[in-house]
Amino acid sequence: MIPIGAVFQPELIDLMKSVLEDATAMLPEAQRTSAIKAEIASYILARAANGPIFLRVLPTASETR
């Protein structure tokens, strides 16, 4: 769960958006639904709320495409 009042820097938001787009693009067409995209976005936000470790994971995730 994302802490209430979590604040993310614009650069991190851009990076998270890119990771979401990359992750969605890796899915088969039939699985690219709004519900799945929302699930992935929630996961990304939850990881971001955990702090610096997220910054080490995101570039790796976005490079896998």
C-alpha positions as a Markdown table, in Angstrom:
| # | Residue | x | y | z |
|---|---|---|---|---|
| 1 | Met | 0.0 | 0.0 | 0.0 |
| 2 | Ile | 1.2 | 3.5 | -0.8 |
| 3 | Pro | 1.7 | 5.7 | 2.2 |
| 4 | Ile | -0.8 | 8.5 | 2.4 |
| 5 | Gly | 0.8 | 11.7 | 1.3 |
| 6 | Ala | 3.6 | 10.1 | -0.7 |
| 7 | Val | 5.4 | 12.6 | -2.8 |
| 8 | Phe | 7.4 | 11.7 | -5.9 |
| 9 | Gln | 9.8 | 13.9 | -7.8 |
| 10 | Pro | 8.9 | 14.7 | -11.4 |
| 11 | Glu | 11.9 | 12.7 | -12.7 |
| 12 | Leu | 10.8 | 9.7 | -10.8 |
| 13 | Ile | 7.3 | 10.0 | -12.1 |
| 14 | Asp | 8.6 | 10.1 | -15.6 |
| 15 | Leu | 10.7 | 7.0 | -14.9 |
| 16 | Met | 7.8 | 5.1 | -13.4 |
| 17 | Lys | 5.6 | 6.0 | -16.4 |
| 18 | Ser | 8.3 | 4.7 | -18.7 |
| 19 | Val | 8.5 | 1.5 | -16.8 |
| 20 | Leu | 4.7 | 1.1 | -16.8 |
| 21 | Glu | 4.7 | 1.6 | -20.6 |
| 22 | Asp | 7.5 | -0.9 | -21.1 |
| 23 | Ala | 5.9 | -3.5 | -18.9 |
| 24 | Thr | 2.6 | -3.1 | -20.6 |
| 25 | Ala | 4.2 | -3.4 | -24.0 |
| 26 | Met | 5.7 | -6.7 | -23.0 |
| 27 | Leu | 2.3 | -8.2 | -22.3 |
| 28 | Pro | 0.4 | -10.1 | -25.0 |
| 29 | Glu | -2.1 | -7.9 | -26.7 |
| 30 | Ala | -5.1 | -9.6 | -25.0 |
| 31 | Gln | -3.7 | -8.9 | -21.6 |
| 32 | Arg | -3.2 | -5.1 | -22.1 |
| 33 | Thr | -6.3 | -4.2 | -20.2 |
| 34 | Ser | -6.9 | -1.2 | -18.0 |
| 35 | Ala | -7.2 | -3.5 | -15.0 |
| 36 | Ile | -3.8 | -5.1 | -15.6 |
| 37 | Lys | -2.2 | -1.8 | -16.3 |
| 38 | Ala | -3.7 | -0.5 | -13.0 |
| 39 | Glu | -2.3 | -3.5 | -11.2 |
| 40 | Ile | 1.2 | -2.9 | -12.6 |
| 41 | Ala | 1.0 | 0.8 | -11.8 |
| 42 | Ser | 0.0 | 0.0 | -8.2 |
| 43 | Tyr | 3.0 | -2.3 | -7.9 |
| 44 | Ile | 5.3 | 0.3 | -9.3 |
| 45 | Leu | 4.0 | 3.0 | -6.9 |
| 46 | Ala | 4.2 | 0.7 | -3.9 |
| 47 | Arg | 7.9 | -0.1 | -4.8 |
| 48 | Ala | 8.6 | 3.6 | -5.3 |
| 49 | Ala | 7.2 | 4.4 | -1.8 |
| 50 | Asn | 9.8 | 2.0 | -0.3 |
| 51 | Gly | 12.6 | 4.4 | -1.2 |
| 52 | Pro | 16.1 | 4.1 | -2.8 |
| 53 | Ile | 16.1 | 0.4 | -3.5 |
| 54 | Phe | 13.4 | 1.1 | -6.1 |
| 55 | Leu | 15.7 | 3.4 | -8.0 |
| 56 | Arg | 18.1 | 0.4 | -8.5 |
| 57 | Val | 15.3 | -1.8 | -9.7 |
| 58 | Leu | 13.5 | 0.4 | -12.1 |
| 59 | Pro | 16.3 | 0.9 | -14.8 |
| 60 | Thr | 16.8 | -2.9 | -14.8 |
| 61 | Ala | 13.1 | -3.4 | -15.4 |
| 62 | Ser | 12.9 | -0.9 | -18.2 |
| 63 | Glu | 16.0 | -2.4 | -19.9 |
| 64 | Thr | 14.5 | -5.8 | -20.3 |
| 65 | Arg | 12.4 | -5.1 | -23.3 |
